[in-house]
Amino acid sequence: NTTTANRTHFNDSLDTNGPLTEGCLPSTGSPKVLVIPVNLESGNANDTMLQNIEIAFNGTQAQTGWYSVTEYYSVSSYGKLDLQFDVLDEWFTPSKSKSYYGSYDDGEYYGSTLILDEILEYYDDEIDFSDYDSNNDGYIDAIWLIYNCDVDYEGDSDYWAYVYWTPSEIEVDGVYACYYGFAGTDFMFEETDYN
């Protein structure tokens, strides 16, 4: 069972080898990271927002007034980590509603995990997912899912920002998904009231 193998892999990495070094994004080098815009509200799924996501991950301080994700990790690692974000230039639209994914939780899978599974299957013929396994350990280093519906500041749904791991058994291009990030486009813009 792949799920059992995945859990054993994580437990061994944490318990016997100290910090998690396999199945995750390395802390040095130039690993590639896949960023997938997720369309949960069609009104917000436009080209301007796609450009904003690209700039948030790969832009310059001159473009944004702040560090992009790439710049932040380059500066904070003293130039030792140069993340190469591949931002898809199209929106992925999941099969179910945002309310379905927002409330889904079976103790192991969240709604975002279901979305990730759909993405792996949908893009299997278009994306070589093995390109995102920088150390060839059989796991995609990281995937970011950026959703376009409102962030839930009250915590009543899955629509927040977090990193999680997937127990998925879906194999694509000889690799499995492992850690992924889930965050909303709202985080790219200044919020003045979080209540």
Residue pairs with C-beta under 8 A, 6 or more apart in sequence:
1 169
2 169
2 171
2 176
3 167
3 168
3 169
6 23
6 165
6 167
6 176
6 178
7 167
9 22
9 23
9 139
10 20
10 23
10 165
13 20
13 21
13 22
13 23
14 20
22 135
22 137
22 139
23 137
23 139
23 165
23 178
23 179
24 139
24 141
24 142
24 178
24 179
25 31
25 33
25 83
25 141
25 142
25 179
26 81
26 134
26 135
26 141
27 77
27 80
27 81
28 77
28 80
28 81
29 80
29 81
29 82
29 134
30 82
30 83
30 84
31 83
31 84
31 132
31 134
31 141
31 142
32 84
32 85
32 86
32 131
32 132
32 134
32 141
33 83
33 84
33 85
33 86
33 132
33 141
33 142
33 143
33 144
34 86
34 88
34 127
34 129
34 132
34 140
34 142
34 143
34 144
35 53
35 57
35 85
35 86
35 87
35 88
35 143
35 144
35 146
36 88
36 92
36 119
36 123
36 143
36 144
36 145
36 146
37 45
37 49
37 50
37 53
37 87
37 88
37 90
37 91
37 92
37 146
37 148
38 91
38 92
38 93
38 94
38 115
38 119
38 145
38 146
38 147
38 148
39 45
39 91
39 92
39 93
39 94
39 148
40 94
40 98
40 101
40 147
40 148
40 149
41 98
41 148
41 149
41 150
42 93
44 148
44 149
44 185
45 91
45 93
45 148
49 148
49 185
50 87
50 89
50 90
50 91
52 185
52 188
53 87
53 146
53 185
53 188
54 87
54 89
55 63
55 64
55 68
56 64
56 68
56 69
56 188
57 68
57 69
57 70
57 85
57 87
57 144
58 68
58 69
58 70
58 85
58 87
59 68
59 71
60 68
60 71
61 67
61 68
61 71
67 75
69 83
69 85
70 82
70 83
70 84
70 85
73 81
73 82
73 83
74 81
74 82
74 83
85 144
91 148
92 118
92 119
92 122
92 123
94 101
94 114
94 115
94 118
95 118
96 114
98 147
98 149
98 159
99 157
100 111
101 111
101 112
101 114
101 115
101 158
102 111
102 152
102 157
102 158
102 159
103 111
103 157
103 158
104 110
104 111
104 114
104 158
105 111
105 158
108 167
109 166
109 167
110 158
110 164
111 158
112 145
112 158
112 164
112 180
112 182
113 164
113 166
113 167
113 168
115 145
116 143
116 145
116 166
116 168
116 177
116 180
117 166
117 168
117 170
119 143
119 145
120 129
120 168
120 170
120 172
120 177
121 170
121 172
123 129
124 172
124 173
128 173
129 140
129 172
129 173
129 175
129 177
130 173
130 174
130 175
132 140
132 141
132 142
132 143
132 175
133 139
133 140
133 141
133 175
134 141
135 141
138 174
138 175
138 176
139 175
139 176
139 177
139 178
140 175
140 176
140 177
140 178
141 178
141 179
142 178
142 179
142 180
142 181
143 177
143 179
143 180
143 181
144 180
144 181
144 182
144 183
145 180
145 181
145 182
145 183
146 183
146 184
146 185
147 159
147 182
147 183
147 184
147 185
148 184
148 185
149 159
149 184
150 159
150 184
150 186
151 159
151 160
151 161
151 184
151 186
151 187
152 158
152 159
152 160
153 194
153 195
158 182
159 184
160 182
160 183
160 184
161 181
161 182
161 183
161 184
161 187
162 181
162 182
162 183
163 179
163 180
163 181
163 182
164 179
164 180
164 182
165 178
165 179
165 180
166 177
166 178
166 180
168 176
168 177
169 176
170 176
170 177
